[in-house]
């Protein structure tokens, strides 16, 4: 996958020389990591909301391509902490 000339900069990323290939790749990696963390929070929130209305772990696991046990292991603490 070709790398964009200048990847979007995360607000907390240091301002550096975008012409340096290593710097561009590191900035891109930092941005991707921030996006991944946001996705994880979104999925966790969706699981908490689904459990709040009674969606069983079987269906949550299926929606996330996980076994019910894996879904509960991964997200059960968030649900238990939420209520």
Secondary structure, DSSP 8 states (H G I E B T S, - for coil): ----SS----TTS----TTSHHHHHHHHHHHHHHHHHHHHHHHHHHHHHHHHTT--HHHHHHHTTS-HHHHHHHHHHHHHHH-
